Amino acid sequence: MKHIFLIIIFSTFLACNSKKDNAVSKIKNPNPEKVIQEKLSGKEIVSELEKLGYFNLTSESELDTVKADFQKAYSDLHFFQGPMRGETLNFMDNRYQWVDCEELFEIGGLTEYLTQVKPTFEKLGLELEFANEKSEQDQNSWKHTIELNGNEYSAFVGQFSDLDWGIAYVNFIEMLNAELRRQNSNEQFYPINCGNDGMFVLLTPKQLDFVNRNYPIDNEHPTTMSNWKSRNGI
């Protein structure tokens, strides 16, 4: 009888341990089908970006500098951005664009930033001609339009509010993207942040996917326009 009792206790102990192991296993691997993205080195990041054609708008004379800066930014800061040209606010990769959203919103800012973006269109072999800027403003509202390549776009239309800069930023990027689509480009500008030190960047869908899989998902990195609008209440 004692032997039978010991066998029962031992069997119960093994069963409990088995359940415990299974529970621990489930905790460690809650989704065995999910493939975890292996972190790349800075050198590998640059290599993959090159394969995806990210540097195809960069001048040959600046290519080594741009690649080295992207590698360092990733390795040191886990940050997706390259160098500017000298003392200017122009990025060497010809994809990143700097924007002061306050200036963009104000009179004169729209044509200033269209002038800044135009060389990137030219690098793509595309047109960006602008004309017929119109402004109708009173104390509470503003209607601001412009033609790009003969097509009229709204830079800002509506009542003034705390969201004015963000609305101008969104409208600016969306008018550029509309012209990219009209000229059958698979490149689009993606928003990053808006303010006195705003940014946006030109990417293909595959390049955006790569950035989102290998860099932080935060306010300092590119996202879709719908995500940006939702995040900023626009």
Beta strands, then each sheet from edge to edge (+ up, - down):
strand 1: 96-99
strand 2: 130-137
strand 3: 141-148
strand 4: 151-159
strand 5: 188-193
strand 6: 198-203
sheet 1: 1+ 6- 5+
sheet 2: 2+ 3- 4+
end
